[in-house]
Amino acid sequence: MTDNISTNTVFHFTKSIDCLESILTNDFYPQLCIEDIFGPLAGELEAEKAIPMVCFCDIPLSQIKKHIKNYGEYAIGLSKEWAIRNKINPVLYTFSNSNFSNNLNKALYPLVHSKFGEKMK
């Protein structure tokens, strides 16, 4: 038996039944999350920014126990096909100064700078 590192489902976890009911009634609503931003998007310095987001993961149910402790015991599971149709990706974590994050910053900087220009400084 092989252990998959992802599933065919994306999950959104929440800590309260009230939040779950609100999502079912009103849809997902982005919340501000403090994230570390680094590289050109932060002016070469690491900075904390409040980013509006709704987070989804695609971890296997066999690994969910630890996740529940951090993100809540209530969840909505949706097919990856739904996520693709709605242009949603599971969370992707990167490390500061990794090849991936440096290349991502280089690729995104012209786009973000053209949209926000001096507001980035």
Summary of the structure (lengths in Angstrom):
residues: 121
radius of gyration: 16.8
end to end distance: 51.3
largest distance: 53.5
contacts: 269
relative contact order: 0.22
helix: 44%
strand: 22%
